[in-house]
Each structure stands twice: as C-alpha cells, then as structure tokens.
Amino acid sequence: MSPGIRKKGSGRYGYTPMMSTPKGGDMVREVFVFGAGKVGKNLARACRETGCKVTLRAARAGLPTKPLEADFVIIAVRDGDIANVAAALVERKLIGHAPCVVVHCAGALGPEALAAARVHNVHVAQMHPMISFAAPDTLPDLRRGQLHVDGDKRAVTVAKGLGKQLGMTPRTIAGLDRIAYHAAAGLVANGAAALAAGGVELLGRAGIDAKTAAKMLGPLLRSVGDNVEQLGLPQALTGPVRRGDKNAVMKHLATIERLAPHLAGFYAAAARAQLPLARSLGEAPRGNFDEIEAVLSARG
C-alpha cells in the first residue's frame, strides 16, 4: 500500500499499492506467513493486496510437510515460540533448498531469535511493524507506519523493499534498545486504548452511549496522531494545560471525581505529564503552570 498512488475502489483503503520500489531479485513475489493471529493474518492480507502470492497457515495447524516455495517467510507467532519455529523449519528441511528470507515480527527480539534458520540460502531479520493490530479481520492503515528491520544484509534489503511495497517507512536503528523501543510502542498504543476506554466511560456519564462515544473519540485520537507526526512535540499538545488554565483543570478534576472518581488519578497523571510540554511552549506565564502543578500535587 502506498500514500503516493490512489485509485477509487482499489485495495483496502481505495488506493493502488506501490509495486515499483524494489527491483530485480529484491522484489518479493511469494510470501508464506506462519501464524494466523492479528499480525499474521493482516500482514498476509496486506501482502496479497500488493500482488504477492500469499500462503497463510495457522500455527495450530503445524508446519507444512513439503518444502516451502516462498521467497519470503514471515513467522508471526508468540515471542517465546519464534526460536522453536525457526529450528523446526531447518530440521524438517522446509527451507534452505532455495534462496529465501525469513523474518519475525516481534518488537522486543532481534534477528538472533532466528539464528537456527540461518543456513545456506537463508537470510534472517527482525521486521517489526509499529502499528496497532487489534483484530484478525480488521486491517489497519499501514501507510507511513514505521517498520523496524534489522538482520542479515540481504534480508534487510528485501524486507525493506516489502515494507515500501506496503506503503510503510522501513528503517534500521543501530544500537537500538529493543525493550525500551517495545515499551514505548506499548505505552502509546496500549495506553491510548486504556485512555480511550476512560473517555468512553466519562462520555457515558455525560449521557452519550458507548458506540457513539467510540465514534467520537476515534477521530480525535487520529488527529492527535497526525499532529504528533506532522508537528512533533511539544507542538502537538493542546488543551487547558498548554494554555495554563488552572480553573479548567480544576473543573475537569471536580467533575471526574464526582462522576467517575476512579478516573481522577488517570486525569491528574496525564495532566502532570503535559506540564513539561506546556512549559517548553511557554504560551502562558510560568506562574500559571506552577498553579496547575500545585493543584495536581494536592491530589497526591
């Protein structure tokens, strides 16, 4: 998928996938995806929409009995199972008879999780999409999504090419602390879902049904994401903390404590985290931010 070429009615999001980036032997033509969970099933669908021949096999079905013909193998299973699958691919002689790339999609694991698969004709890599895959049958928009790729030179080249075919932004970050990287992704993606759940509950207290509340908050979250990507931080911050509006913060806290007291700590923690951003923007006198901090600190 690509943000550059659009055509009504073509592909999942109404655009034509970019097929011209990889050249020659670097073009992925046939993909085997092992693991039909949220990530595996959606990556299989996305690859299929670029024109790749794709075989998707659920992990519960076990590995196939015949050698794989695919030139690109995606292992999309739980982190703890990746090394065992890599070893089994070699032990059962499913790979190695022809050139192929084998990747896994775990954010916290490097290419060494696939060390057992690093045999003649096989190159391995980590290929982690920093995208939220929430349901097996709901393909998220991959366009501009970050794809961290690391491993053998050829595997990195081919995986980055596939990433570009999918409309993603592949990159390799030298010396990456993968646990911190994965924790950051979880903090934002999982934290945002929990934050939205609190928002839906509070909107419910305001008289809005949950389905409507979700439809209201989804576009709001997307706009925040767009602002973070396009404006960066701290510029993406909006709201009363940025403005130094102590009274608005106090009213919010009082209302939340009255309607949904268990969310007050969540609100206060989020507001406290906004203060350094607001201070750096400096759109209100410093004393205003000190007053907000004092209000938040009074809650403990």
C-alpha positions as CSV (number, residue, x, y, z in Angstrom):
1,M,0.0,0.0,0.0
2,S,1.3,3.5,-0.7
3,P,0.3,7.0,0.1
4,G,1.5,8.1,-3.4
5,I,-0.9,6.4,-5.7
6,R,-4.6,6.5,-5.2
7,K,-7.4,4.9,-7.2
8,K,-11.0,4.7,-6.1
9,G,-12.1,1.2,-5.3
10,S,-8.6,-0.3,-5.5
11,G,-7.3,-2.1,-2.4
12,R,-8.4,-2.0,1.2
13,Y,-8.2,1.8,1.5
14,G,-9.1,2.8,-2.0
15,Y,-5.5,3.2,-3.4
16,T,-3.3,1.2,-5.6
17,P,-0.3,-0.4,-3.9
18,M,3.2,0.8,-4.9
19,M,4.9,-2.0,-6.8
20,S,7.9,-0.2,-8.3
21,T,10.2,0.4,-5.4
22,P,12.1,-3.0,-5.1
23,K,13.9,-4.0,-8.3
24,G,15.0,-7.3,-9.8
25,G,15.8,-10.0,-7.3
26,D,14.8,-7.9,-4.4
27,M,11.1,-7.9,-5.3
28,V,9.1,-10.2,-3.0
29,R,6.8,-12.4,-5.1
30,E,5.7,-15.2,-2.9
31,V,5.1,-15.0,0.9
32,F,4.5,-17.7,3.4
33,V,3.0,-16.5,6.7
34,F,3.1,-18.8,9.7
35,G,0.7,-17.7,12.3
36,A,-2.9,-16.5,11.6
37,G,-3.4,-14.2,14.6
38,K,-3.9,-10.5,14.4
39,V,-0.5,-9.7,13.0
40,G,-0.1,-12.7,10.7
41,K,-3.5,-12.6,9.1
42,N,-3.4,-8.8,8.5
43,L,0.1,-8.9,7.0
44,A,-0.9,-11.7,4.8
45,R,-3.8,-9.7,3.5
46,A,-1.7,-6.6,3.0
47,C,0.9,-8.5,1.1
48,R,-1.8,-10.1,-1.1
49,E,-3.1,-6.6,-1.9
50,T,0.4,-5.7,-3.3
51,G,0.1,-8.5,-5.8
52,C,2.2,-11.1,-3.9
53,K,1.2,-14.7,-3.9
54,V,0.5,-15.4,-0.2
55,T,0.0,-18.6,1.8
56,L,-1.3,-18.1,5.3
57,R,-1.1,-21.1,7.7
58,A,-2.3,-21.0,11.3
59,A,0.3,-22.1,13.9
60,R,-2.2,-24.6,15.4
61,A,-2.2,-26.4,12.1
62,G,1.6,-27.0,12.5
63,L,4.2,-26.5,9.9
64,P,3.6,-27.9,6.4
65,T,5.2,-31.2,5.4
66,K,6.6,-30.1,2.0
67,P,9.5,-27.6,1.4
68,L,8.3,-24.0,1.2
69,E,8.4,-22.4,-2.3
70,A,8.0,-18.9,-0.9
71,D,10.9,-16.5,-1.2
72,F,9.8,-14.6,1.9
73,V,8.7,-16.3,5.1
74,I,7.0,-14.4,8.0
75,I,7.0,-16.0,11.4
76,A,4.1,-14.3,13.2
77,V,3.8,-16.3,16.4
78,R,4.2,-15.5,20.1
79,D,7.7,-14.3,21.0
80,G,8.5,-17.5,23.0
81,D,7.7,-19.7,20.0
82,I,9.8,-17.9,17.4
83,A,13.1,-19.7,18.0
84,N,11.4,-23.2,18.0
85,V,9.7,-22.5,14.7
86,A,13.0,-21.3,13.2
87,A,14.7,-24.5,14.3
88,A,11.8,-26.7,13.0
89,L,11.9,-25.0,9.6
90,V,15.5,-26.3,9.2
91,E,15.1,-29.7,10.9
92,R,12.2,-30.5,8.6
93,K,14.1,-29.2,5.6
94,L,11.3,-26.8,4.7
95,I,13.9,-24.0,3.9
96,G,17.4,-23.9,2.5
97,H,16.8,-25.6,-0.8
98,A,16.3,-22.3,-2.5
99,P,17.1,-18.6,-1.6
100,C,14.7,-17.1,0.9
101,V,14.3,-14.6,3.6
102,V,12.9,-15.5,7.0
103,V,11.7,-12.7,9.3
104,H,9.8,-12.4,12.6
105,C,7.5,-9.6,13.7
106,A,8.4,-9.3,17.4
107,G,9.4,-5.8,18.6
108,A,11.4,-6.9,21.6
109,L,13.5,-9.6,19.8
110,G,16.4,-9.1,17.4
111,P,17.3,-11.2,14.4
112,E,19.2,-13.7,16.6
113,A,15.8,-15.2,17.6
114,L,16.0,-16.7,14.1
115,A,19.6,-17.9,14.4
116,A,18.6,-21.6,13.9
117,A,17.2,-20.7,10.5
118,R,20.4,-19.0,9.3
119,V,21.6,-21.8,6.9
120,H,22.7,-21.9,3.3
121,N,20.4,-19.9,1.0
122,V,18.5,-18.4,4.0
123,H,18.9,-14.9,5.4
124,V,17.1,-13.7,8.5
125,A,15.8,-10.5,10.0
126,Q,13.6,-8.8,12.6
127,M,10.7,-7.0,10.8
128,H,8.6,-5.2,13.3
129,P,5.7,-3.0,12.2
130,M,5.0,-0.3,14.7
131,I,1.3,-0.5,14.0
132,S,-1.6,-1.5,16.3
133,F,-3.2,-4.8,15.1
134,A,-6.3,-5.1,17.2
135,A,-8.3,-7.8,15.3
136,P,-7.5,-10.5,12.8
137,D,-10.2,-9.3,10.3
138,T,-9.5,-5.5,10.6
139,L,-6.5,-4.4,8.5
140,P,-5.2,-1.1,9.9
141,D,-3.9,1.6,7.6
142,L,-0.2,0.7,7.2
143,R,0.7,3.8,5.2
144,R,3.7,5.7,6.7
145,G,3.8,3.2,9.5
146,Q,7.2,2.6,10.9
147,L,8.8,-0.8,10.1
148,H,12.0,-1.6,12.1
149,V,14.2,-4.0,10.1
150,D,17.5,-5.5,11.4
151,G,19.5,-8.6,10.5
152,D,21.4,-10.1,7.6
153,K,22.2,-7.6,4.8
154,R,20.1,-9.3,2.1
155,A,17.2,-10.0,4.5
156,V,17.2,-6.3,5.5
157,T,17.2,-5.2,1.8
158,V,14.4,-7.5,0.9
159,A,12.3,-6.8,4.0
160,K,12.7,-3.0,3.5
161,G,11.6,-3.5,-0.1
162,L,8.4,-5.3,1.0
163,G,7.8,-2.6,3.6
164,K,7.9,0.0,0.8
165,Q,5.5,-2.1,-1.2
166,L,3.1,-2.0,1.8
167,G,3.4,1.8,1.9
168,M,5.4,1.7,5.2
169,T,8.5,3.6,6.2
170,P,11.3,1.0,6.9
171,R,14.3,1.9,8.9
172,T,17.2,0.3,10.8
173,I,18.3,1.9,14.0
174,A,21.8,1.0,15.1
175,G,22.2,0.0,18.7
176,L,18.5,0.0,19.4
177,D,17.4,-0.9,22.9
178,R,14.6,-3.2,21.8
179,I,13.0,-3.5,25.2
180,A,12.8,0.3,25.5
181,Y,11.6,0.5,21.9
182,H,8.9,-2.1,22.5
183,A,7.9,-0.5,25.8
184,A,7.5,2.9,24.1
185,A,5.2,1.3,21.5
186,G,3.2,-0.3,24.2
187,L,2.9,2.9,26.3
188,V,1.5,4.7,23.4
189,A,-0.7,2.1,21.7
190,N,-2.0,0.2,24.7
191,G,-2.0,3.3,26.9
192,A,-4.1,5.2,24.3
193,A,-6.6,2.3,24.2
194,A,-6.9,2.5,28.0
195,L,-7.2,6.2,27.9
196,A,-10.0,6.0,25.3
197,A,-11.8,3.5,27.5
198,G,-11.8,6.1,30.3
199,G,-13.0,8.7,27.8
200,V,-15.9,6.4,26.7
201,E,-16.9,5.8,30.3
202,L,-16.8,9.5,31.1
203,L,-18.8,10.4,28.0
204,G,-21.3,7.8,29.1
205,R,-21.7,9.7,32.4
206,A,-22.3,12.7,30.2
207,G,-25.2,11.0,28.5
208,I,-23.6,9.5,25.4
209,D,-23.9,5.8,24.5
210,A,-20.7,3.8,24.2
211,K,-20.9,3.2,20.5
212,T,-21.4,6.9,19.7
213,A,-18.6,7.8,22.2
214,A,-16.2,5.5,20.4
215,K,-17.0,7.1,17.1
216,M,-16.4,10.5,18.6
217,L,-13.1,9.6,20.2
218,G,-11.6,7.6,17.3
219,P,-11.2,10.7,15.0
220,L,-9.9,12.7,18.0
221,L,-7.2,10.1,18.6
222,R,-6.3,10.1,14.9
223,S,-6.0,13.9,14.9
224,V,-3.6,13.7,17.8
225,G,-1.5,11.1,15.9
226,D,-1.4,13.3,12.9
227,N,-0.3,16.3,15.0
228,V,2.5,14.2,16.6
229,E,3.7,13.0,13.2
230,Q,3.4,16.4,11.4
231,L,4.1,18.9,14.1
232,G,6.2,16.9,16.6
233,L,6.3,17.5,20.3
234,P,5.6,19.7,22.2
235,Q,3.7,21.4,19.5
236,A,1.1,18.6,19.3
237,L,-0.1,19.3,22.8
238,T,-3.5,21.1,23.0
239,G,-5.9,21.9,25.8
240,P,-6.1,23.7,29.2
241,V,-2.6,22.7,30.4
242,R,-1.0,24.2,27.4
243,R,-3.0,27.4,27.9
244,G,-2.1,27.5,31.6
245,D,-5.8,27.4,32.5
246,K,-5.8,26.3,36.2
247,N,-9.6,26.8,36.5
248,A,-10.4,24.5,33.6
249,V,-8.2,21.8,35.1
250,M,-9.8,22.2,38.5
251,K,-13.3,21.9,36.9
252,H,-12.3,18.8,35.0
253,L,-10.9,17.2,38.1
254,A,-14.0,18.1,40.2
255,T,-16.4,16.7,37.6
256,I,-14.4,13.5,37.1
257,E,-14.2,13.0,40.9
258,R,-18.0,13.4,41.0
259,L,-18.9,11.2,38.0
260,A,-16.1,8.7,37.7
261,P,-13.7,9.1,40.7
262,H,-11.5,6.1,39.7
263,L,-10.5,8.1,36.6
264,A,-9.4,11.2,38.5
265,G,-5.9,9.8,39.1
266,F,-5.6,8.9,35.4
267,Y,-6.5,12.5,34.5
268,A,-4.1,14.0,37.1
269,A,-1.2,11.8,35.9
270,A,-1.9,12.7,32.3
271,A,-2.1,16.4,33.1
272,R,1.1,16.2,35.1
273,A,2.9,14.7,32.1
274,Q,1.7,17.6,30.0
275,L,3.3,20.2,32.2
276,P,6.8,19.9,30.8
277,L,5.5,20.2,27.3
278,A,3.4,23.2,28.2
279,R,6.3,24.9,30.0
280,S,8.5,24.5,27.0
281,L,5.9,26.1,24.7
282,G,5.6,29.0,27.2
283,E,2.2,30.2,26.0
284,A,1.2,31.3,29.5
285,P,3.1,32.9,32.4
286,R,5.3,30.4,34.3
287,G,3.2,31.0,37.5
288,N,0.1,29.6,35.7
289,F,1.9,26.3,35.3
290,D,3.1,26.4,38.9
291,E,-0.5,26.8,40.0
292,I,-1.6,23.8,37.9
293,E,1.2,21.7,39.3
294,A,0.1,22.7,42.8
295,V,-3.5,21.6,42.1
296,L,-2.3,18.3,40.8
297,S,0.1,17.7,43.6
298,A,-2.6,18.4,46.2
299,R,-4.3,15.2,44.9
300,G,-1.2,13.2,45.9
